Amino acid sequence: MGGGMGGGAGGGQRKNVFFRRKKTCPLTGAHAPKIDYKDVRLLSRFISERGKIMPSRITAVSAKKQRELSQAIKRASNLALLPFVAQ
């Protein structure tokens, strides 16, 4: 029948549009910072502007470090080092 918009045969290679690089945990490794509830600057990187803990699928933190991180954030907010909710 003819030309038109056609399938994949003979059309060359398609580039993978949804290629995603494997994220590595920023809190694991030789020179990684230690998670401490008093380190407000480090903890504030992992809370949203609304004051909520960001999920690990966004921050690329491993499951073990995410548990430590959430514990430290909760401790810091209980001691009024971090806000419970943003103003």
Secondary structure as a PSIPRED ss2 file (coil, helix, strand):
# PSIPRED VFORMAT (PSIPRED V4.0)

   1 M C   1.000  0.000  0.000
   2 G C   1.000  0.000  0.000
   3 G C   1.000  0.000  0.000
   4 G C   1.000  0.000  0.000
   5 M C   1.000  0.000  0.000
   6 G C   1.000  0.000  0.000
   7 G C   1.000  0.000  0.000
   8 G C   1.000  0.000  0.000
   9 A C   1.000  0.000  0.000
  10 G C   1.000  0.000  0.000
  11 G C   1.000  0.000  0.000
  12 G C   1.000  0.000  0.000
  13 Q C   1.000  0.000  0.000
  14 R C   1.000  0.000  0.000
  15 K C   1.000  0.000  0.000
  16 N C   1.000  0.000  0.000
  17 V C   1.000  0.000  0.000
  18 F C   1.000  0.000  0.000
  19 F C   1.000  0.000  0.000
  20 R C   1.000  0.000  0.000
  21 R C   1.000  0.000  0.000
  22 K C   1.000  0.000  0.000
  23 K C   1.000  0.000  0.000
  24 T C   1.000  0.000  0.000
  25 C C   1.000  0.000  0.000
  26 P C   1.000  0.000  0.000
  27 L C   1.000  0.000  0.000
  28 T C   1.000  0.000  0.000
  29 G C   1.000  0.000  0.000
  30 A C   1.000  0.000  0.000
  31 H C   1.000  0.000  0.000
  32 A C   1.000  0.000  0.000
  33 P C   1.000  0.000  0.000
  34 K C   1.000  0.000  0.000
  35 I C   1.000  0.000  0.000
  36 D C   1.000  0.000  0.000
  37 Y C   1.000  0.000  0.000
  38 K C   1.000  0.000  0.000
  39 D C   1.000  0.000  0.000
  40 V H   0.000  1.000  0.000
  41 R H   0.000  1.000  0.000
  42 L H   0.000  1.000  0.000
  43 L H   0.000  1.000  0.000
  44 S H   0.000  1.000  0.000
  45 R C   1.000  0.000  0.000
  46 F C   1.000  0.000  0.000
  47 I E   0.000  0.000  1.000
  48 S C   1.000  0.000  0.000
  49 E C   1.000  0.000  0.000
  50 R C   1.000  0.000  0.000
  51 G C   1.000  0.000  0.000
  52 K C   1.000  0.000  0.000
  53 I E   0.000  0.000  1.000
  54 M C   1.000  0.000  0.000
  55 P C   1.000  0.000  0.000
  56 S H   0.000  1.000  0.000
  57 R H   0.000  1.000  0.000
  58 I H   0.000  1.000  0.000
  59 T H   0.000  1.000  0.000
  60 A C   1.000  0.000  0.000
  61 V C   1.000  0.000  0.000
  62 S C   1.000  0.000  0.000
  63 A H   0.000  1.000  0.000
  64 K H   0.000  1.000  0.000
  65 K H   0.000  1.000  0.000
  66 Q H   0.000  1.000  0.000
  67 R H   0.000  1.000  0.000
  68 E H   0.000  1.000  0.000
  69 L H   0.000  1.000  0.000
  70 S H   0.000  1.000  0.000
  71 Q H   0.000  1.000  0.000
  72 A H   0.000  1.000  0.000
  73 I H   0.000  1.000  0.000
  74 K H   0.000  1.000  0.000
  75 R H   0.000  1.000  0.000
  76 A H   0.000  1.000  0.000
  77 S H   0.000  1.000  0.000
  78 N H   0.000  1.000  0.000
  79 L C   1.000  0.000  0.000
  80 A C   1.000  0.000  0.000
  81 L C   1.000  0.000  0.000
  82 L C   1.000  0.000  0.000
  83 P C   1.000  0.000  0.000
  84 F C   1.000  0.000  0.000
  85 V C   1.000  0.000  0.000
  86 A C   1.000  0.000  0.000
  87 Q C   1.000  0.000  0.000
